[in-house]
Amino acid sequence: MIINELVMNQDSCFTDIQCRMTIKQKIVAKNGRVEMFGDNQFKFIAKDNVIDFSIVDKNDAKLIMESFNRHFYCLANVTCCSTIGDDGKVFFLHIGFFYNLQRWGKTPVILSDEMKSNIEKKYVKGRETLEQVLEENFRLSDGVSSYFAYTCGKYYFGSNEQDENEIEDTDKVKTPLQEEKDEESAISENKSENEEKLDKDKINQIIEKEKQKKDTLVIYGREFYIYVSIQGDKFNEKLYVEKIGKKKRNAPMLRMAEGMLEFFDHNSILSKKVKETLESTKGYLDLWNQYAEQEGNLLLEEVRKVGLITVNRGAATFDSEGIHLPYSGLTKEAEELIDNDIYLFFSDEIPVYLADSEMTWSDYRTLSKEASQIGYSINKGVQVKVNKRKNGGFIIETEDGHLPEQKYVSLSILGDERQIARREDARKRIAEGKAANPALGLILEGQLTEELGAYSTRKKIMPLSSFVKDKIFKYNPTETQKKAIDIALNTPDIAIIQGPPGTGKTTVITAIIERLNELCDKREKVNGQVLITSFQHDAVRNVIERLRINSLPTIKFGKQDRAGEEDLTRERVIEEWCEEYIARLNAKNPELIETEKRNRLSRLHNMYLIYPSDKNALEFLQCAKEINTDVELDKKISRMIESRSVSGGDKTSELLMLIRRLRTTREGFMDDGADNADYLLQNLENMGINQSIPENRKVFEILDEAAICYGKEPSGELVEKLCDVKTYLLYKCVPKPSYKKEVPDEEISKIYKQINQSVKKHQDEKAAILADLLKELRTNRSEVERSLEYYLFVYSATTQQSEGVEIREAKGINKYSDEHPEYETVIVDEAARVSPADLMIPLAQAKKRIILVGDHRQLPHIYDEEVFESMKENGETVDMNNIKKSMFEYLLEKARELEKMDNVPRTIVLDAQYRMHPMLGEFVNEVFYKPNDEQFASPMPASNYQQFISKKNLPLEWYDFPDKYGKEHKEGTSRVRDCEADFIVEKIEYYTKLEEGKDLSYGVITFYSEQVKSIKRKLKNKLGDDERRVRVGSVDAFQGMEFDVIFLSVVRSNDKKPIVRVDKSSKPEPINYDYLEKYKGIDKKQIDKKSEEYKAWEVYRDKVGMQNYGFLISENRLCVSLSRQKKLLIVVGNTEMFCNGEWGRIAEICVPGMKRLYELCKGEDVIYDGQSESV
């Protein structure tokens, strides 16, 4: 930039000043500075020459000398040289004065992604780079040194409620100094008029605004200028670009700094800081690095326990279940490790981790990475799924149906390795500051430095628009819901929304996404700006089922690997959306149906003209008959259809199909040979074939013999006869080739023209386009899917598959690339269920916002106790609390620390549930949430939850099954109680037949997998296909779901006194009640839960609880179990396990929730004898 391109204050710049050289000389350089050394005596100093001159106009000379006398500094530019006069000494200068010069040297300025993007969109053109644009815009020069122009002062960077990506037009914005003066004058004017009239709120606003003002530079450039805030202490100041403005028509008096502006990406600065900080920190990330290392070591140990598997390829057989591959030499322990749905690895070489038994997981990963860098894989082979073990062999399935040829067989680690590698890569990027948001590592480690807050100011987003409110909320949103949306949208980094059961977490998520979509610039590429993710496929499906952004479905990337069941979520979602869209198009445009038919008629006519066969003629005529409205023409079309149908072509085609289906091998005949022979025999009989002819009679006899050979293996002679019959019949029935050239029937074309004349001749453009769209929706679903990927605002996947092949392709990332998918916003539903190792994968992909939605009072994340124990055995210092604690809860604590640092709200608890009857809602609140200061209300009236199937029309019943009605028994490691299962199935059958119960939804929850299987079997026997109406599962499968009626099968039942086995080697002993009840009645907040004394008591309590109640002792699981119903909860189990006596005492300590549920049922008089209430 040259000085005359900089817009300056009119009093400080002089344009086209006519100057005369003292001594004529050539002007080599045009950019320089001017110095005064006498009355109207000046020097123009440039890089390659110094020119003495005077100013021709005395007034100009006087003004410029005054500026020099005020010690102003200037830059100048030779605008032109003149030939006025004969001496050639005249030239013209543009001179700009600055009232201050400071030497700053290299000055780093930090740009956020948002500021970079704004400058690139508006000012970077063609082949220019951002660096070039910034230098040319701000750099001034005298030919020797570099300078930049600025003003300084204080400025309030308030959050205006506008699009966060909008570039403000700062023509309308005053400089910091001007704004300060204006405010001061405004205040003084008000005071002078009437001090008492000053509005108190206005004063407070001004005071608050003054407090929030930042030390600011405004740096001026050729095309735009920037507001730069000064942050940090005196010795560690950093400059951050806060705003961008267009150049103004006028500017204040400017200062000048000698030095170069160096622009840095904020993320690169932050990345460096994160890496430096975390390299010296052994904290949360390091803990999960240790966990992952030990997890990998245990995986290798497991594979080594099985070792190389000896298989008998020669004895492999094929059946309907897959390939049966016999094995030998496996120990019982090794066999148990090869469970259903595990994978085998077939390789030409012994896997390196089996060849080297000392290799650690870290050694293996290092070797694997080194090999991949030179394009080599240390795991070359084929992975094959084991469906099950059967009769001393594996039932396996392969893609091509053939047994792999590779020599060695072992357990595959590829799937586990891929998962561990994704976790490892995410942790590494976070630790090195290379996550999409580099600050994530600092947040996780609690290293809350000023860098976190330096870029936290974004323009305020209003939480709800009228459009989103009307679309998403059935009732008016509560203030808490609105605040939750507000926090999520305006968080500078992370937001945590805790939602107790039924508080509308999914509704809030949907509103957040709708609002983000509403705000995004539709002129930009918007696909995949938001990722919605969760640990389980079911949780992802649960959210996206109700999500329609821009009227488009939300696609789930990645498939669930379920035994015997293909995950068709993606295909089903697209198919349902296409059908809905087609229905809407037809409903709004009824004429489209006729347009479609006319288009089809045109295509069929063209096809007939190209290939005038009877088949094509019939298709055309049948379509013409549907469209035609003329009575006489209809008769003509009917006659033509009839004449072309009597040729017998269809019957011959059907007969040929039956002939070709005749089985002529023993294996084929055993499948459906007898049936096929019988169908063909009946068809021939119906055709009235003459059986007096010897050849025909023989055909009938052989087919009859084959038809009665049902379920038997055919003789070789019969197979040969069938082969002869098939050959004979094909010879008789296959039409001889015709070499006659078909000519189009003119009558067909006449009919086409007549129909066209009777309907609208010209479709309008809109109708034609819509008709084509309908055709694509019906016939080209794969292209519809590809198009949707491009336009979808939201992508969804499980946490692991957020780095999967499908989603990477949709994001335009090559499968060999080191890039990772990135999103403006990542939303994690059921976040408390996601293990920290898996949760870090999507968190590392979020550029602007991480929104965690969940509830740590419900199901916890899953971790491997064996890994934890192994870490302790290896002498590693492990914080058990950080292993057990969900990352949701951990980040909740960190977010609250951040809130204290910068006063930006990041956490909230939703405080009103709408799912359950208020009686049950209040029960769940009192037992699980209120004691933790997370209470919620149940504002909906009880009348909204009536169901009319319970005995007293109350929302709760307990059907008592004492131990004498049927005992629990073990099935493997699980448990079953048949009397409970039978009762539940009978009740469901009864309710579904009632008028009041037939439209209700039903779910059955139990804590034991074998009880789940038992209830499913019994339901199948009772209800047949109707059993699909009822969801049966363990607690883990029910989080996030809701049903009108829930049955809870308790299973645990015992008529003896409770006992405890303190350790595996000791004998059962009576409960020590004095010790067990040690903390009874003491306020939990008064207990030191970190003390060794309390931890020892917890261990004893858990042993008592687990040995007598099993999984019922988990408060998280119980919370889920008792909060899935909307209208009615039916408990089925032995009440004696929770009531008076010794069982009542241990229930109060070990399963307080069940004890209080029993007391509520007793108080409401809804406990019934199960046997007498059986249907």
N, C-alpha and C positions, 0 to 999 in steps of 0.2 A: 504493500500500500504506500502510495506517495502522499505527502502532506495535503495536497489540494483535493484528495479523495475523502479526507476525514471531515465530517460535518462538525464545525466548531462554533463557538459563540461569535456573533458578528463583530463584537468589540475586540476580539483577540486574533482575528485573521485578516490579512490584507491580500486582496486579489489583484493580479495584473499590475503590480507596482513597476513603473518605468524607471529603469536604472541606466547610469552611464559609467562605463569603465574608465578608470583613471588612465590606464595603459591598455591599449587594444591587445587582446589575446584570445585564443580559441577556447571555447567552453567545451571541456572534455566530458565532465560528469555533471548531471543536472540536479542530483539530490545532494543536499548539504545543509549547512547551517549558516547563519549570519552573525557576525560580531561587530560591535561599534567601537571605534577607537578615536573618535573626534566628532566635531560638529559636522553632521551630514557626511561623515566619513565611515564607510563600512567595508567589511571584508566578507565575500561569499567563499566559504571554506568547504570544499568537496574532496573526494578521495584523491583525485589526480591533479587538482589545481586550486590555487587561491587567487581570487580576483578582487582587487580594490575597486570600489565604486561609490558613487553618490546617487541620491534619489532626485529625479528631475522635478517632481511636484513638491513644492515647499511644505504644503499642508501634510502630505503623506510622510514626508521626512520628519516633520515635527511629531506626529502621532507615533511613529515607529521609535523615535529617540525617547519619547516618554515611556514607552514599554520597556526599553532597555534600562532606563534610569530607575524603573521599579523592580529591576533585577529579574525580569522575566527571561525565560530561555526560549529559544525558537528553533524551528526547522524550516527549511525553505526549498523551493523547487523552481528551476528555470522553466517557465512555461513557453517562452519563445525568444528568438533573437531577431532584432529588427535591422532593416537596412536604411532607417531614417537618417538623413544627413550623409555626408561623404566619408565620415570616419569609421563607421561600422562598429561603434562602441556601445550601442544601445541594446539592452536586453530587458526581459520582463520576469519578475519574481512573484511567486505566491509564498507569503510568509505566515506561519502560524505560531502564536505565542502561548506558552504554558507558564503558569505562575509558580511552578515549583519543579525542580529536577532532583530525583533521588536515584542513587545507584543500587539496583536490586540484584543484579547478576541474573543467573538462571532462576526462574520463578516457576515452580511446579503448580499446575492447576488441575484439579481432579474433576473428571466428567463422569456422571452416572450413565448407565445404559439409556435412560430416558432422554437425557440431554443430548447424548451422542446421536440417538435415533432422530431427534427433532432437527438437529443441524444437518444430518445426512439427507433427510427427506426434503428439506427446504432449500439447502444451499449447495450441496454436493452434486455436480452435474457432469455428465459425460464420463471421461476417464480420470477426472480429478479424484484425489484421495482426501479423506477427512483432514489429514495432517497438512496437506497443501492448502486447503481452504482456510484452515485456522491460521496458518502462518501469513497467508496473503491478506487476510482480513484484519489482523491485529498488528503486524510488524511494521513499524516505521523505521527509517534509516537515514543517516546523513552521509551514507556511502562508506562509513568506517564502523560505526557502532549501531546496535539495534535498540529500539525504544518501543514503549507502548504508552497509550494515553488512558488516564483514569480519573475518577473522582472517588472520594471516600466519605464515609459517614456511617450512620446506623440505619437499618431498614428492617421492617416487619414483613417476614415472609408468611403471611397468613394463608390458611387453607381455604381457598374459595371453593364453593360447591359447583364444580364444573368437571368436565371430562379430564381425567388425569393425564391424558396425552395431548391436550390442547396446548399450542404455543401461544402465549399471551402476546397481544399486540401492544407493546409497551410505548407506542406513540402516546397512549392515553395514561401512561404511568409516570409519575414524577420521579426524579432522582431522589436518593435518600435525603440529601441536604434540603432540597425543595420541600419534600414531604414533611420533614421536621419543622421547617419554618411555617408551613401552612397550618400544621396542627397547633403550634404555639400561638399563632395569630388568632386561630379559631377559638382557642380557649380564652385568650385575653379579651377578645371581642365579647364573648358570652359573659365574662366576668364584669366587663365594663357596663354592659347593658343591665344585667341584673344577676348578681351572684346566686341569689336564692332560687332562681329559675333553672339553674344548672341541674340537669337530670342526674341523679345519683348513679344510676346504671351506666350512663354515658361516661361519667368520670372514672368509674371502675373499669370500664372497657378500655379507656385511654391508658389508665395506669397499667393494666394487664398487658396491653399492646406494647407499652414502653418497656416492660420487663422482658418481653419476648423478642425485642429488637436485637439484631445481630450486627457486629462490626462488619461492614460491607464495602467492597470495592465495586465500582461499575467500570468495566473496561470497554473502551469505545473502539469500534472498528469501521471498516469501509461499508459493509452491508448490514451488519448487525452488531449489537453489543451484548455483554453478559453481566449479570449480577453475580458477584462472587462473595460468599460469606467467608469470614476469617474465623477459623476454629482452632482450638488447642491452646496450650499455654504459651508464654512469651518465647520459650526456647524450642517449641515444637509446633509452630503454627502451620496449618494446612488450609489451602484455598479450595473451596467447593463451589462449582457452578450451580446456582440455584434457579436462575431464570434466564431466558433469552429474549432480547427485544430487537425490533427493527430499528434501523437508524432513524434519528429524528431530524426534523427540519431545522432545529436549533438545539444548542447544547450549552451547558454551563461552562464557566472557565475551567479548563482542564489542567490536571497535573501531568507530569511526564516522568516515566521511570526508564532508566537506562538498564537494559537487560533483555533477556529472551523469555517469552512465555513458553513453558513446556507442558503440553497437555497429556494427562495420563488417564487411562481407563480406571475408574474407581474400583472395579473388580480386581484389576491387577494389583493395585495398591493393597486392597483388602486381602487378596490371596497371599501376598507376601507376608503381611502381618499375621494372618491365621497360621501359616506354615511355621513362622518363627516362634509364635506363642505355643502351638501345640507340640512342636518338637521337644520342648522342654517340659511338657506336661504329661504325666501318667495318670490319666483320668478315665472318663466314661468310654471314649473310643478305644483306649488301650485295653480296657476290661473286655470289650467285645472282640478285640483282636485275639486276646488270650483264649476266649471262649471258642472262637472259630478255629484256632489252631488245634485245640484239644478235640473239638468236634471232628476235624479232619483226621486226627490221629486215631480216634475211636472207629471211624469209618474204615480206615485201612486195617485196623485190628480185626474188625468183623469180616472183612473180605479174606484176610489171612486165615481166620478160623475155618472157613470153608475151603480155601485153597483152590487148586486146580481140580475140576470136576471130571471124573471119568464117565463118558457117555458111550452108549452102544448105538452107533449110527446105523449099523446093519439091521438092527431090530426096530428101528423107527417105523411107526405106522401112522396112517392118516385117517382121521375120522371127523365127524361133524364138529367136534370141539376144537380141533386143531391138529398139530403134529404131536404124537405121543413119543417122547424121547426117553428111553430107559437110562438110568444112571446106576452107579454102584460105588461102594467104598465110602459113603458119607456117614459121619458119626451122627448120633441123634441130635446133638447140639447144632451141628452144621445144617441138618435137615430143617430144624426149627427156624433157622435164620433165613431159609429160602421160602418166604411166605408168598401167598397169592399176590399177583400184581407187581412182583419184583422183576428185575431184568437180569438176563445172563449176557455175558460178553464173549463173543467168539473172535479169536485173534490168531494170527499166524505166528506171533511171538509171545513168550510169557510176559505178562504185564510187569513193568519195571518194579512196582511196589510189591509184587510177589517174588520176583527174582532177588530183590534186595530187602530182606526182612527187617533191616535196621533203618530203612528210609522213613523219615518223618513226613508229615503232611507239608511242612514248610519246604523240605528238600524236593518233594514231588512237584509242588507248585512252581518252584524256581526252575527246575529242569524243564517242566512243561512250557513255561514262558520263553525260556531260552530257545527251545526247539521251534516254537511257533514263530519266533522272530526271523528264523532262516527258512520258514515255509515248511517245517517238518512237524508231524504229529507223533507224540510218543504213545498215543492210544489209537492205533489203527486197528479197526475191527468192525464187527457188526453187533448191534445191541438188539436183543430179542426178548419179548415180554413173556413171562411165565404166568399163565392164567391160573394154574393150580398144580399141586402134586397129586398123582393118581397112579395106583398100582405099580409103585417102584419107578415111576418116571415123571417127567415134566410134561404138562400140556402147554405147548408154546404156540405162538402165532408169529408169522413172518409176513412181510409186505408182499412177497411174490409167491408165498405158499410152498417154498422150497427150503430144505434144511441148509443152513450156512455151511460152506466148505472149510472154513478156517479150522485149524488144528486144535487150538487150546480153548477150553471153556472155563469161565470163572464168573463170579458175581460182578455185575457192572457197577461202576461208580460214576458213570457219565452224568446221570441225572442229578445226583447229589453234588458232584463236582461243579456242574453248571450253576446250581443254586448257591453254593458256597462262594464261587468265583464272583457272581453278581453282587453278593453281600460285601465281599472283600473289596471289590472295585469301588463300590459306593463309599465305603469307609475311607478308602485311600483318597478319593477325590475330596471328601469332606475335610480330612486331615490336612491336605495340601492346599486347601482354599480353592479348589477347582470345581466345586459344586456349582450349580447354576446360580445359587446365592452363596458367594464365598464366605459370608458371615456365619453360615450354619454351624461350622465347627466351633466358633466362639460361643454360640448359644448353647450347644450341647455340653460344652465343658464349663459353662458358667463364667467364662472369661469376658465379662461385660465391659468392654473398653469403649472409648468415645467413637471409635470407627463405626460401631453399630448404630449409633444415633446420628451420625453425620449426614446420612442420606435418608433419614426416616420421615422427612416432611414431604408428603404428597398432597395434592389438592383433594380436598374433602369430597367424598362421594356420599350422596344422599342414600340412605339404606333402602328405601322403597319408592318406586314410582307408582302411579295409579294403575298402570298396565300390569305390573308384576303383582301388585296387591290383589287386583281383581282376578288374575289368572290363577294364582297359587293358593290363596287363602279362602277356605270355605266360610270361616268366620273372621272377624277382624283380628289381625295379629295382636298378640299381647305386647306390652311395652318391652318385656324381656326378649321376646322373639325379634322385635325390631332392633333392640340393642345388640343382640347376637349377630344379626346381619350387618349392622353398622361396624362392629368390631372386626368381623371377618373381611369386609371390603376395605377398611381403612388401616388394617394392620401394616406396619412397615416391614414385617418379616413373618411372624407366626401368630396364629389365633387358636385358642383352645375352647371348644364349646362342649361342656359336659351336659349330657341329656339323660336324665333318669328315664325309666320306661314310659313310653307313650307321650313324651313331651314334645313331639313334633320335630325330631332331629332331621328326618328326611325332608319334611316340608321346608325347614330352614335351609337345608342344602340346596334344594331346588330353587328357592327364592334367590339365594346368593348367585347361583349360576345364571339364572334368568337376568339378574341385574347386571352381571358382568357382560353378558351377551348384548344387553341393551346399550352398554357404554362403549363397546368396542367399535373401532372404525371399520365399517363394512367395506370401505374402499381398499383396505389392506387384506392380505391373506389371513383368514381367521380360523382355518381348520386346526383343530387340536390345540387351542389356547388353554384349555382346562383339562386336567386329568382327574377323574374320579376313580378312586382305588380302594381296595380293602384286602384283607388277608384271604378270605374265602370267596369262591365263585358265587355262592348263594347270596352273600352280602352285596356283591357288585350287582347281581341281577336285581336284587330287591330295590336298589336305588334307581337303576336305569329304566326299570319297567314303567315308572311314572314320569320319566324325563323326556320331554319333547321340546327341544330348543329350535326355534325357527321352523316349527312344525315337522322337524326331522327326528327320526329315531336316534337313540344313542347305541352305538355298536360296542360290543365287548370284544376286545382283542385277546386272542389266546383261548385255547380249549381246555376243558377239564378232563383229566384222564380218569374216567370212571369205569370200573369193571363191567363189561358187558353192555355198556350204555354209551352211545356217542353224544357228545355235547353239541347240540344243535342250536344253542342260544342265539348265535349270530344269524344263522339262516332263518330261524323262526321269527326273530325281531324284524328282519327285512321283509319277509313274506307277509307278516301281519300288517306292517306299515304300507306295503304296496297295495294290499287288498283294501285297507282303510282309505288310502289315497284315491284308488280307483272308484270306490263307492262315493266319496265326496265329489269327485269330478263329475261323475254321472248324475249325482243328485243336483248339483248346481248347473249342469249343462245337459239337460235331457236330450238335446239334439245330437249329442256326441254319439249316442248308441246308433242312431241312423247313419251318422257320418262314418262311423267305423264299419258298418255293414256295407255302405257304398264303396268304401276303400277296399274292402275285402272282395266285393264283387268285381271291381276293376282288376285286382291282382289275379283273381281266378280266370277272368276273361283273357288276360294277357297270357297266362299259363296255358290256357286251352289253345290259343292261336299258335304258340310255340310248339306245343305237343298235343295235337288234337285226339287224345285217347278217350275211350268211353268213360274211364274213371274221372278224368279231368272235366268232361262234359257234365257228368252227374254232379260233381261238386259244385260247378257253376250253377246248374239248374236248381239245386237245392237251396243255394244261397239266394238266387233270384226269386224263388218262391217265397222266402221269408220277407223280402223287401217289397215285392210287387203288391199293388193295391187294386189293379184292374182285374175285374172278374173274368172277362174273356181271355185275357192273357194268362191268367192263372190256370184256366182249363188247358190251354195250349202247353204250358210248362209241365203240368201234371201228365199229359199224354206223352211228352218227350221223356220224362223221367221213367214212366212205366215201360216204354219201348226199349230203353237202354238197360233196364233192370232185369228183364226176362231172359237176358242172354245166358244166365246161369253162371256168370263169372264169379259172383260172390260165393255161390255154393261150391264151385270148384276150388276156390282159394281156401275155404274152410276145410274141405276134404284133404287138400294137399298138406295143410297144416297138421291135421291128425295123422296122416301117413308119415310125415317126417318125424313125428313124435314117437313112432314105434321104437321100442328099445331092442337093440340087436347085439347087446353084450350082457353077460351074466350080472356084472356089477350094476349096470344101468337098469336092467329088468328088476332087480331087487328093490330099487328105489320106487318107481311108479309104473313099471312095465305092464302089470296086469290091468291097472286102471286105463292106461292108454289104449291097450288092445280092445278093451270093452267099449270105450267111447267110439273107436273106429268101427267096430262091429255094428253098434246101434245106428251109426250114421249111414252105413252101407245098406242096412235093412230098411231104413226110412226112405232111402232113395229108390227102393223097389228094384234092386239089381236082380237080374235073371239068374237063379241058382241052379237051373237045369244044365247050364253050360259047365262042363267038368272043371275048367280052370277057376271059374267063379266059386263053384261049390267047395273046391279045395281051399281057397282063400278063407271062406267062412269057417270051415272046420278048424283050420290052424288058429284063427283069431279066437274062436270059441275055446280051444284048448288053452291058449295063453290067458284068456280072461278068467278062467277058473283056477289058475295057478297063483292065487293071491297069497302072499306071505310065504311062499315057498321058493326055493332056488330052482330055476328052470334047468332042464336037461340040456346038454350040448346039442342034441338033435333038434329040440324046440327052438333054440336060438338060431340054428341054421335055417330052419323053416321060416322063421320070422324075417330073416334077412332076405330070403327068396320072395316072400310076400311083399315086402317093402319095395324091392326092385321092380316086381311085376306091376304093382299099383302105380308107382311113379311113372313107369313107361306108359301106362294107359292114360294117366290123368294130366301129366305135364303137357301143356299145349305146344304144338309144333311151332317152330319159329315162323313168323310171317314176314315176308319181304315186300309186302304191299305198303306203299307210302300213303299214310293217312292224310286226308284233306279236311280242313276245318269246315264244319257244317254252317252254311250261311244263315240258317234259322237261329243258331246260337247268337251270332252277332246282331241279328235283327232284334232279338229279345233284349240284348244288352242296350242297344240304342233306344228302344221303346221305353225301357225302365228309366234310363237317364233323362229322357225327355219329360217323363211324368214327375220327376223329382227336381229339386233345386239344382240347376246346372252348375253353378259355381259356388263352391264352399268359400266362406270368408277365411282370411288368413289365420285368424285365431282358432277357428274350428279345426282347420287342417293341422295346426301345430298341436292342439290338444289331442286330436285323434292319434297323431304319431306318438305323443307322450304315453297315451293309454297302451298303445301297442308295445312300446318299450317296457312299460311296467309289467305287462302280462308275459312277455316272451323273452326278455333279456335281463334277468335278475342279476347276473354276474356283472354286467355293465352298470346297473343301478347301484350295486354294492361299491364298485370303484368310484362312481360319481359321489356317493354319499361320503366316502372317506375324505374326499377333497373339500366338502362343504361342512362337515361336522364341526361344530364349535367345541364339543366335548368328546374326549376319548375316554374309554373305561377299560380297566384291566385289573387283575390281581396285582399285589405288590411285586411278586416275582416276575410276572409277565408284562409289567410296565417296561421291562427291558427285553421283551421277547422279539422274535423275528418279525411277526406280523405288524406290531406297532412301530417298530423301527422303519419298516418299509413304508408304512403310511406317513411317517415323518420325513421320508425322503432320505433315509440314512442307509448307505451301502452296508451289507452284512459284514464286510471286511473292515469297515471304518472304525476308528477309535472314538468317533462322536457318540453322544448319548442324547436321547430324546429330552427336550426341555419344554417347559410349560410356563405360561405366565402365572398360573395358579394351580396348585395341587391340593385336592381335597381328599382326606382319608376318612372313610366311614368305618364305624366299629374299630376305631383306632386303638382302643385299649386292648383289643384281642391280637393285635399285630406284634410279633416279637420285634425287639429293637433292631436285630440284625436284618430282618426283612423290611422294616419300616424305613430304614435309612436309604433304601433303593429309590423309592419315589420322592423322598424328601430332598435328595440330592438333585432332583430334576426341576425343582420349583425356583423360578427366577424372582418373582415378586411376593407371592403369598403362599404360606403353608397353613392350611386350615384343617385342624384335627377335630373330628367329631366323634364322641364316644362316651363311655361311662365305665370307669375303673371299679365301680361297685358290681358290675356284671362280670361276664366270663373274662378271666385273665388271659394273658398271652401264654403260649406254650414254650417251655424250655426243658432241656434234657437234664434231669437230675444227675444222671450218670456223668455227664460232661462236667458239671459243677463239682461233683465229688472227686473226679479225676484231677481237676485243677487244684483242689485243696491238697490231694495226695502228693502232687508235684511240688508242693511248697510255695505255690503262688499265692500272693496276698489278694484275697477276693472279698469284695463287699457283697455279701449275699443279698442285702436289700436291693441293690441295683440290678441284680440278676432277676430277683423275684418281681420287682416293681415293673409295671408296664412302662413303656417309653412315654405313653400318654400321660401317666401320672408324673413321671420324671420331668417332662417338658412343661407340665402344668406348674410345677414349682419354679422352673427356670423362667417361664413367662411372667410369673408374679414378681420375680426379682427384676426383670426388665421393666415392668410397670413402675416399680419404685424408682428406677433409674431415670426414665424419661417421661413418666406420667402418661404414657400412651396405653389405654386399656387393651388387653390382649386375651383376657379370660372371662368366662361367664358360665353360669349354671342356669339352664332352662328350668323354670319354676312352676309350670302348670302342665298336668298330664290330662289327656283327653281320651286315652284308650280305654281305661278300666272304669267299671262301676265305682262311684266315690267311696264305698265301703272298702273295697279291695285296694283302691289307690291310696287311701289313708293308711291302711295296714302296711303296705309296702313302704310308704314314706316313714312311718313311725319305727319300723324295724330296721331298715337298711340305710336311710338317708338323713333323717333328722338328728340321730346321734352324731353325725359327721358334719353338721351345719350345712347340709345340702338339701334342705327340705323343699318340698313342692306342694302345690295345692291341687285339688281335683274339682275344678269349678263347674263341670257339667252336671245337670240334675240327674238323679237316679232314674227318672222316667225315660231317659234316653237309652237305657241299657236293659230294658225289660226283655225277657225271653220266653216266659210262660211254660217252660218245661220243668223247672225245678219245683219241688214239692210246695215250697212257701213263696215261690217267685222271688227268692233272695238270690244274691250272686254267689253263694258259697254253700257247698254241701260236703260232708265227710261220710263215706260209707265204710263202716268199721268191719274189718275181717280179723278177728282174734286168731291167735296161732292155731287154735283147735280146728278152724275152718280150712286150713291148708298151710303147710310150712314152706318157707323158702328153701331152695336147693341150688347147689352150685352146678354150673355148666362150664367146665374149663376154669377160667379165672373169673367168669362172670356169674350172675345169679338170676334165678327165675322164681316167680311165684304164680302158679297156674290159676289159683282161685281169683286173684286180682285181674289177670288177663281175661279170664272167661267172663267175669262180671262186666268189665269195660266193653268188651265186644258185644255182649247182650244189650247193654244200655245204648250203645251207639246205633245198633240195629233198630232198637225200639224208637229212639228219638228221630231217626231219619225217616221213619214211616209216619210220624205224627205230622199233622198239618202245621203245628207251631214250630216243629223242629226240622222240617225237610229242607228249608232254605238256609239253615245255619251252617257255619263252618266249624269243623271239629279238629282238634289236635290232641295227641296223646304223648305225654312226656314221661320218661322214666330215666333212672340213672344207670341202667345196666343194658348192655348191648344184646344179651340173650333174651331179656324180657322184651326188648324191641322186636326181635325176630319172632318170638312166640306170639305177640299181639298181632303182628302183620300176617302171620300164617292163619291165625284164627279169623281175622277180618276177611281174608281172601276166601276162606271156606264159607263164611256167613254171607258176605256181600258180593262176592264175585268181582266184577269190574268196578262196582260202586265203591270198593275199598279205596280207590284212588281219591275219593272225596275226603278221606281222612288222612291227615299227616301224622305219622308215628315216628318218633325218633328220640335220641338221647338229648340231653339239655343243650349240648354244643350245637346241634343242628337247628335250634329254635331261636337263638338270639336274633333280634331284629324282626321276628315274625309276630303275627297276632291272629287270633281266632276267636270266634264268638264263644265257643265252649272249649275248655281245656280239662282233660283228665290227667291227674298226677298219680302215677302208680309208684307207691313207696317201696314195695318189695321187701325191705328188711322187716323181719318178724322173729320174735324170740319169746318163749314163755318161761325162760330161766332167768336167774339173777345176772345182771351185767358183771362182766369180769374184764381183766386186762392182762396182757402178757407184756411185761416191761421190755424184754428183748427176745430175740428169736430163740435163744437157748433156755430161757426161763419157763417155768410152768405158769399157767393162768392163775391169777390171784384176785382177791376181792378189791374193789375200788377203794382207794384212800380218799374218802370224802372230805376230810379236813383239809387235805392238800389241794384236792380238786376245786373246792369252794373258797380257796384262799382269797381270791380277789372279788368274790361275790359282794355286790352292794357298793363297791368302791367306784367312784367316778373314774371313767377311763382316762380322762384328761389329767388325773392326778397320778397315774401310773407311769413309772419310768420303763417304757417298753424296750429300751436298749440295754437294760441291766441284765446281767447274766442270770440273776434270780428269776426274772420274768421269762427269759428265753427258756430256761429249764422247765418252768411250769407249763409254757406253751407246748413243749415237746410231750410232756405227760398228758396234757389235755387232748392233744391231737391223737395220741395213741389210744386213749380211752374212746374217743369219738370214732376213729376210723375202724377200730375192731368191733364196735357195737352198732354203728350207723352207716359205715362206709362213706360213700360220696355225699351223703346228706350233710356232712359237717362243713362243706364248702359254702360259705355265705354267698359268694359270687354266683355259684350254680343255683343255689336256692332262690336268690333274688330273681334270676332269669325265669326259673320254673314257676314262680308265683306271680309273674307279671306279664304273661303272654295272653291271658284271656281278656275279652272285652266285656262279656255279659255273665259268664258263669264259670267258676272253678270247682271242679269235683275231685276231691282227694279220695283215693282208694287205698286203704292200708290199715294196719293194726294200731289202734289208738293207744293201746297199753304201752307202746314203746315211748310215749311222750307224756303220759299223765302222771298219776300219783306214785308214791313209793320211790324206790331206788331209781327206776327208769325216769321218773319225773325229775329227780335231782340231777342226773347226768344230762338229761335233755336240756335243762335250763342252762347248763354250762357249755355243752358241746353242740347242740342244735337249737339255740334259743328261738330261731325263726319258726321252726316246726312246733315247738312248745307253745309259742304265742298264737300260732294258727289254730292249734287244738283248742286253746282257751277261748279264742274268738268263736269257733264253731260251737263250743259248749255253751257260751253265753247267748248265742243266737238260736240255740236249740235246733241245730241242723246236723247233728250226728245221728246216723241211722244204722241199724243192723244190716250188714251187707247181704247176708244169706236170705233174710226174710224179704229184702227189697229186690232180690233177683227177679228178672222179668220172666 
